[in-house]
Structures are given as structure tokens and as C-alpha cells.
Amino acid sequence: MRISKKRLAVNILIVFLAVYLSVLLYHTLKPLPQGISYEGEIHLVEDKEIEFLEDTTYKDGKGNQKQHQEIIARMLDEIDKAEQFIVIDMFLFNSDTNDDQTYPKIAEAFMDKLVQKKQKNPGIKLIFITDPVNTTYYSYPSPELDKLKSIGAKVVETNMESMPDSNPLYSAFWRMTIKWFGHGAKGHLPNLLADSGPDVSLRSYLNLLNVKANHRKVLITDKSAIVSSGNIHNASGYHSNIAYSVKGNIINDLLETEESVYRLMDETTFPAVKKTKEKGDVKLQLLTEGKIANHVLKEIHNTKKGDTISIGMLYLADRPVMEELIAAAARNVDIRLILDPNQNSFGNKKAGLPNIPTSAELIKKGNNHIKVRWYNTGMEQYHSKLMLIEKNKENVVIAGSANYTRRNLHDLNLETNIKIVAEPDKNIMKETERYFNKLWLNKDGDYTKNYSTEGELPAFRYLLYRLQRILWFTTY
């Protein structure tokens, strides 16, 4: 019995769609790899064992751009102090920039420091974990990573394929087709991430569209650890960021989470520090991936009239977070948001998504208790990811690498945040509050500006934002 060409085509299409749907559902709903989405135990430390760090780019009273930068300098100092091991997990680690722009040579300074450290202490264990974005998904070798390998460091570009897909409509098709052709031996397309970078293969760009990232930003040594919102990346050199330097037993939690990420690509055993008896009354807890969302939502939910929520964020678009903020405002909780206007990224113009439409919604539904200020950015970004909740008896800080988006908060990207709970008079809380108030009130500088949509109705951008959310096709 002969089957018509039309019937054959229909049968092939049905089989393809059935396989496509199966791949889509499995890779969206599959379990997380072991050790991912981590909620550490609560550690007690003394106030002096935790420190707030900031990088701020701002304008002085005459309109001149100024920088106050602490994070990279502290990281370099901690490398100097390390004796047994250095573990770094960093999303962006490269010196690539656009040809018409100049930036601080952060990656080079970091490389020089690590080389010097290895020369002085050849036995020190050096582990470097990063994301394939630094080679634009395997289009070309990274001189920085190759240099690290040459001095004996263990280096991995994180294999994100075992994580659930964050762009499932596309990723299912990619897994069934494009993935099997590899990445290509040599690129022929312009590097859209940085003019100075090598050419990129089409297959690498198609891999990039999966939009999956190891977005963590941590440095760990046997002496201390730094959990940051900032990258070791030249083109990020003027971004405004925050970080917390911590000591104590939480270092072992950080090492455990990094070993889990390393094992997505290769087997190894990570070092550990000797546990000490805990004392102090500042509570520290490590959170990664979806556990960050759980704590952010819980802490906002637990606020009441008289409390204040202050958030500084590059991207604020996660619906559960927005709904909790609106509900808190209905309880007469005062909410202050410092947001990046999303107008540029590494010198390239952006459409204001997601913060222009989401901030408009929050203000409209915020019961007059949600206030927004834009960070007064130039060519840089307000790249911080920080929440401070102020209460009568205990304040709460949750900060690190995670933006408030579905990709960052719901087990799609790899993220690392730290949670701090302490009485309001503790120095770490006063320093965090001082930072936020400085930006909000423009103390000793021009940091933020009044909320405005700059004469443009955000209706179209809000519609685009909601469509992107439905389809999951977005980079934030």
C-alpha cells in the first residue's frame, strides 16, 4: 500500500513534534544536578568578620565622572594573603572590549597577580571556574584561560547542558539538530560581544541563544571569601557593584557549592578549611540558585508596617518578587528601589527592558509606598544585586550575583548570594544602610536621579516584556 507524499509529510511532522515536545518537557522539568540549588546552614560570626565593599561610578558637583572602587583591590589583596588554595568562579573573565572604548585593565591585573602568586607559592592550589561566554561558546581560545592553565591552574568552562533549559522553545530544537554539529573550528562572523574579540562561528551564536549561564562571582581562599555582583572583566570596569567579604565556616559551604559546579564538567576534590567554634551574633547563610528566590520571597512576605525594603538591582522582572513587593506595599511597607535604566550595555544602546515597564507597574500598584530612582548611568551599568530589609529588631541583607528575574532566581542560571541577619546597630548593617542612603539621597555625589520614563509611554515595552516572559525568549 503506497502512502501519499502528503500523508508521509504529515506523519513525519507528527513524529517530529512528538519528539520535540518530549525533549522540551524533559529538559524544562528535569531534576537539578547534585549540589545545585543550595541552602547552607546558618553560621554565627562576629561583626568584624564580615565587610561590605562597593564600586560606584558617579558624577561630582561639576558633572565630572568619578569612581570609588574597592572590590577588585580587595580580591587582589586576598590572593596575596592566600596560603593553601584559591578558588574563583567568575562569569565574565576577559579583556575584550569594543574598539572605540577604553576600560581599566582588570583582567590583566588579575592574571599578573595570579601568575606572581603561583611563582611565589608553586604549591598553592588554584581552581578557576567560568562560563563559555568568554570564548563566545568555544569559537576561539581564551588567552586568559590558556595562561591560567600554563601556570598549573585547574580551569573549567561550566557545562550548562545538565541544567534545565531557560529558553525551551528554542533549546529543544537546538538539542535535536544544531547541537550535534559541534561549534565549528573557526569563526567567520563579527564578534557582537566585543569588537576586539576574535570572529565567531554561526554554531556558537546558535549555542548562545540557549541563554544559560554560570553567572556566579565568588573568590574563595583559605583565609576568606568574597561574594560579589561584579565580574573580573575589562568592559565591566566602570560598573557599580557591591560585595561582601566573609570569614569563618561559611567558606566550606562555598567550596562545597563550587565543587558541585566543577563536577558538571570534570571530577575533582576541592580543599576545605578547618572548622572553628562559632561565636558572634551576626548570622550568615549561603544561598544559590532557586534557594535565593525562596529567601527573598519569604523575607519580603514577612515584612509589616514600619519596615523598609531597599533594593538596588540591574534587572527587576520576576513576577513572584514583584507580586510580593506589591503586597508589602499594600501593608504600608515602605519600598525604595534603585534600578539601572537599562539604556545601555557595554556601550550598546538598549530598549529599557525590563526595568522601565516593570517599574511603571510597581509604582502604579504600589499604594504610594513604592518609590523608584534611576541610577544616573553613563556608558556603565548599575550592576548591583542587593536587598536590605530594615526592621526594629533584626535587619536582613540578601546580596550577590542574582538579578530578580526568572532566569536568575528559578534554577536556570548558576548564582551565588549571601544572606546576613543582624541587629540594626551592627556595623555591617549600618554600612549597608549608609551605602543605600548615599545613593538615594545623593550624598557627596550625583548617584541617582528622579524616576521618569523620559516622556515615553512604556506601554509597548511592557507588552514586549510580558510577551518575552510568556515565551521565555529573553536575555534577562
C-alpha positions in Angstrom: 0.0 0.0 0.0 1.5 3.3 -1.1 1.4 6.3 1.2 0.9 9.6 -0.4 3.7 12.2 -0.1 1.3 14.5 1.7 0.4 11.8 4.3 4.1 10.9 4.7 4.9 14.6 5.3 2.2 14.8 7.9 3.4 11.6 9.6 7.0 13.0 9.7 5.7 16.2 11.1 3.7 14.4 13.8 6.8 12.4 14.8 9.0 15.5 14.9 6.5 17.4 17.0 6.1 14.5 19.4 9.9 14.2 19.8 10.2 18.0 20.1 7.6 18.2 22.8 9.2 15.3 24.7 12.6 17.0 24.6 11.1 20.3 25.6 9.3 18.9 28.6 12.1 16.8 29.8 14.8 19.5 29.6 12.5 22.0 31.2 11.3 19.8 34.1 14.4 17.6 34.6 15.9 17.3 38.1 18.8 19.6 39.0 22.4 18.2 39.2 23.5 17.1 42.7 24.6 20.0 44.9 22.9 22.7 42.8 20.3 25.0 44.5 22.0 25.0 47.8 20.7 26.4 51.2 23.5 26.4 53.7 23.3 26.2 57.4 23.2 29.4 59.5 26.7 30.4 60.7 27.4 32.8 63.6 30.2 35.3 63.1 31.4 38.4 64.8 30.6 41.7 63.2 34.3 42.2 62.3 34.4 39.0 60.3 32.2 40.4 57.5 32.7 43.6 55.5 30.7 45.5 52.9 32.5 46.5 49.7 31.4 48.8 46.9 32.3 50.0 43.5 30.5 53.2 42.5 30.7 55.3 39.4 29.1 58.7 39.8 29.3 62.4 39.0 30.7 65.1 41.2 29.1 68.5 41.6 30.7 69.7 38.3 29.4 66.8 36.3 32.8 65.0 36.1 32.7 61.2 36.3 34.3 59.7 39.4 35.0 56.2 40.6 35.2 54.7 44.1 36.4 51.1 43.7 37.0 48.6 46.4 36.1 45.1 45.2 38.9 44.2 42.8 41.5 45.7 45.1 40.2 43.5 47.9 40.2 40.4 45.7 43.8 41.1 44.7 44.7 41.6 48.4 43.1 38.3 49.3 45.1 36.5 46.6 48.2 37.8 48.3 47.2 36.5 51.7 46.1 33.0 50.5 48.4 30.2 51.6 46.8 26.9 50.6 44.2 27.4 47.8 42.4 30.0 45.7 39.1 29.1 44.1 37.5 31.6 41.7 34.1 31.2 39.9 33.6 34.2 37.6 31.0 34.6 34.9 33.0 37.2 32.8 36.8 37.0 32.7 38.3 38.5 29.7 39.9 41.7 28.3 37.7 42.0 25.2 36.2 45.4 24.6 34.7 47.5 21.8 37.5 49.2 19.8 36.2 52.7 20.4 36.1 52.3 24.2 38.8 52.2 26.9 38.5 50.5 30.2 40.6 49.6 33.2 42.8 46.6 32.6 41.2 44.4 35.3 41.7 41.0 33.7 45.3 41.7 33.0 45.9 42.9 36.6 44.2 39.7 37.9 46.3 37.5 35.6 49.5 39.2 36.7 48.6 38.7 40.3 47.8 35.0 39.9 51.0 34.4 38.0 53.0 36.1 40.7 51.2 34.1 43.4 52.0 30.9 41.7 55.6 31.8 41.3 56.0 32.7 45.0 54.0 29.7 46.1 54.2 26.9 43.5 52.3 24.5 45.7 49.2 26.6 46.1 46.1 25.0 44.6 44.4 27.3 42.0 41.0 26.4 40.6 39.2 28.7 38.1 35.6 28.1 37.0 34.0 30.3 34.4 31.3 30.4 31.7 31.8 29.6 28.0 30.7 33.2 27.1 34.4 34.1 27.5 35.2 32.2 24.3 31.8 33.0 22.8 30.8 29.4 23.3 34.0 27.7 22.1 34.6 29.8 19.0 38.2 30.7 19.9 40.7 30.1 22.7 40.8 32.4 25.7 44.3 33.9 26.3 43.5 34.4 29.9 42.3 30.8 30.5 45.2 29.4 28.5 47.6 31.4 30.7 46.0 30.0 33.8 46.4 26.5 32.5 50.0 27.2 31.7 50.8 28.0 35.3 49.1 24.8 36.6 45.6 26.0 37.4 42.7 23.7 37.0 40.3 25.5 34.6 36.8 24.6 33.5 34.2 26.3 31.4 31.0 25.2 33.0 28.8 22.7 31.2 25.3 24.1 31.5 23.5 21.4 29.4 22.6 19.5 32.6 20.7 22.5 33.9 17.0 23.0 32.9 16.5 25.0 29.7 15.7 28.6 30.2 14.7 29.1 26.5 12.8 25.9 26.0 11.1 26.7 22.7 14.4 27.2 21.1 16.6 24.9 23.1 14.5 21.8 22.3 15.0 22.4 18.6 18.8 23.1 19.2 19.2 19.9 21.1 17.6 17.9 18.3 19.5 19.5 15.5 22.3 22.1 15.8 23.9 20.6 18.9 25.2 17.6 17.0 27.3 19.6 14.6 29.6 20.9 17.3 30.9 24.5 17.4 33.0 24.8 14.3 36.7 25.0 14.0 37.0 28.7 13.1 34.7 31.7 13.3 33.8 33.9 10.3 31.2 36.2 11.8 31.9 39.5 13.6 32.1 39.3 17.4 28.9 41.1 18.6 30.0 40.9 22.3 33.2 42.9 21.7 34.8 44.4 18.6 38.3 43.4 19.8 37.4 39.8 20.2 38.1 37.2 17.5 35.5 36.2 14.9 32.7 33.8 16.0 31.2 30.8 14.3 27.5 30.6 13.5 27.1 27.5 15.6 28.5 29.3 18.6 26.0 32.0 18.2 23.2 29.4 17.9 24.5 27.9 21.2 24.5 31.3 22.8 20.7 31.6 22.1 20.1 28.9 24.8 20.8 31.8 27.2 22.2 29.6 30.0 24.9 30.9 32.2 27.1 30.2 35.2 26.5 33.7 36.5 28.4 33.3 39.8 31.0 35.8 41.0 33.0 34.5 44.0 36.6 34.3 45.2 37.5 31.8 48.0 40.8 31.3 49.8 41.8 29.5 52.9 41.6 32.9 54.7 38.3 34.4 53.5 35.8 34.6 50.7 34.2 37.4 48.6 30.7 37.1 47.2 30.2 39.8 44.6 27.9 41.2 42.0 30.8 42.3 39.8 32.9 40.5 37.2 36.7 40.4 36.6 36.2 41.9 33.1 37.6 45.0 31.5 34.4 46.2 29.8 32.7 46.0 33.2 35.4 48.1 34.8 33.2 51.1 35.5 30.1 49.3 36.6 28.7 50.0 40.0 28.7 46.8 42.1 28.6 45.5 45.7 30.3 42.7 47.5 30.7 41.1 51.0 33.9 39.8 52.3 33.3 37.0 54.9 35.3 34.7 57.1 34.6 31.5 59.1 33.0 28.2 58.4 30.8 29.5 55.6 33.9 29.2 53.4 33.4 25.4 53.4 29.8 25.9 52.2 31.1 28.0 49.3 33.7 25.3 48.5 31.0 22.6 48.5 28.9 24.6 46.1 31.8 25.2 43.8 32.8 21.6 43.8 29.3 20.8 42.6 29.7 23.2 39.7 33.1 21.9 38.8 31.7 18.4 38.6 29.3 19.4 35.9 32.4 19.3 33.7 35.1 17.3 35.4 35.8 15.3 38.6 37.9 16.7 41.3 38.1 17.0 45.1 38.1 20.5 46.5 40.0 21.6 49.5 38.4 22.6 52.8 39.3 24.8 55.8 39.4 23.6 59.4 36.1 24.2 61.1 36.2 26.5 64.1 33.9 27.1 67.0 31.4 29.7 66.1 30.8 32.8 68.1 29.2 36.1 67.5 25.7 37.3 66.8 25.7 38.0 63.1 24.0 35.2 61.1 25.4 34.2 57.7 23.9 31.8 55.3 24.9 30.8 51.8 22.2 30.5 49.1 22.4 29.5 45.5 20.0 29.3 42.5 16.4 28.8 43.5 17.1 28.9 47.2 17.8 32.6 46.7 14.3 33.1 45.5 12.8 31.2 48.4 14.5 33.5 50.9 13.9 36.8 49.0 10.2 36.0 48.8 9.9 34.8 52.4 11.7 37.9 53.8 9.5 40.3 51.7 6.4 38.4 52.7 7.3 38.7 56.4 7.5 42.5 56.4 4.9 44.7 58.1 4.1 48.3 58.5 7.0 50.2 59.8 9.6 48.1 58.0 11.6 49.3 55.0 12.7 47.4 51.9 15.6 48.8 49.9 16.6 47.1 46.7 19.4 48.0 44.3 19.2 46.0 41.1 20.3 45.7 37.5 17.2 43.8 36.4 13.9 43.5 38.4 11.4 41.5 36.4 10.5 38.3 38.3 6.7 38.1 38.8 6.7 36.4 42.2 9.1 39.1 43.6 7.0 41.9 42.0 3.8 40.5 43.5 5.3 40.2 46.9 6.5 43.8 46.7 3.1 45.0 45.7 1.5 43.0 48.6 4.1 44.5 51.0 3.2 48.0 49.8 -0.5 47.2 50.5 0.6 46.5 54.1 2.1 50.0 54.2 5.7 48.8 54.0 7.9 51.5 52.5 9.9 50.3 49.5 12.8 52.0 47.8 14.2 50.8 44.5 17.4 51.9 42.9 17.3 50.5 39.4 19.5 50.6 36.3 17.5 52.3 33.5 18.6 49.5 31.1 19.6 52.0 28.4 23.0 50.6 27.5 25.1 47.5 27.9 28.9 47.8 27.4 28.3 50.9 25.2 25.5 49.4 23.2 22.1 51.0 23.4 19.2 49.1 25.0 15.4 49.5 24.9 14.9 49.9 28.7 13.8 46.4 29.3 12.8 45.1 31.7 13.1 47.9 34.3 11.1 50.7 32.5 7.8 48.7 32.2 8.2 46.8 35.5 9.0 49.9 37.5 5.9 51.6 36.0 3.8 48.7 37.1 5.2 48.7 40.6 4.6 52.4 41.0 1.1 52.1 39.7 0.2 49.2 42.0 2.4 50.3 44.9 -0.2 52.1 47.1 2.1 55.1 47.1 4.6 53.1 49.1 6.9 52.1 46.2 9.5 54.7 45.2 11.9 54.4 42.4 15.1 56.2 41.5 17.2 55.5 38.4 20.9 55.2 38.8 22.5 58.0 36.9 24.5 55.8 34.5 26.7 56.9 31.6 28.2 54.2 29.5 28.4 51.9 32.5 25.6 49.9 34.4 24.3 49.9 37.9 25.2 46.3 38.2 24.4 45.7 41.9 22.1 42.9 43.2 21.2 43.9 46.8 18.2 43.8 49.1 18.2 45.4 52.6 15.2 44.9 54.9 15.2 47.2 57.9 13.1 46.2 61.0 13.0 47.1 64.6 15.0 44.1 66.0 16.8 42.5 63.0 17.8 43.6 59.6 18.2 41.3 56.6 20.6 41.5 53.7 20.5 39.2 50.7 23.1 40.1 48.1 25.4 38.5 45.4 25.2 37.7 41.7 21.4 37.1 41.2 19.2 39.6 39.5 15.5 39.5 40.3 14.5 37.6 37.1 13.2 34.2 36.4 16.5 33.1 34.8 18.5 34.2 37.9 16.1 33.1 40.6 14.5 29.9 39.5 17.2 27.2 39.0 18.1 28.2 35.4 21.4 30.1 35.9 24.0 29.3 38.4 24.0 32.1 41.1 25.6 32.7 44.5 24.2 35.0 47.1 24.8 35.5 50.8 22.2 36.2 53.5 23.0 38.3 56.5 20.7 38.7 59.6 21.8 41.0 62.4 20.6 43.7 64.7 20.4 47.2 63.1 23.2 48.6 65.2 25.8 46.1 63.9 28.4 47.7 61.7 27.6 45.5 58.7 24.0 46.7 58.7 25.0 50.3 59.2 27.5 50.1 56.4 24.9 48.6 54.0 22.3 51.2 55.0 24.8 54.0 54.6 25.6 52.9 51.1 21.9 52.8 50.1 21.2 56.2 51.7 24.2 57.7 50.0 22.9 56.7 46.6 19.2 57.5 47.4 20.0 61.0 48.8 22.9 61.8 46.5 25.2 62.4 49.4 28.6 63.8 48.3 27.9 62.9 44.7 25.3 62.6 41.9 24.4 58.9 42.0 20.7 58.7 41.2 18.0 60.8 39.5 14.3 61.1 39.9 12.1 58.5 38.4 10.8 59.3 34.9 10.0 57.4 31.7 11.6 60.4 29.9 8.4 61.3 28.1 8.0 57.9 26.6 4.9 55.7 27.4 6.1 52.3 28.5 3.0 50.5 27.1 4.8 48.9 24.2 7.8 47.9 26.2 5.5 46.5 28.9 3.7 44.4 26.2 7.1 43.2 24.9 8.3 42.4 28.4 5.1 40.3 29.0 5.5 38.5 25.6 9.1 37.7 26.4 8.0 36.3 29.7 5.4 34.1 28.1 7.8 32.8 25.5 10.9 32.7 27.8 12.9 34.3 25.0 14.9 37.0 26.7 18.5 37.6 28.0 17.4 38.8 31.4 
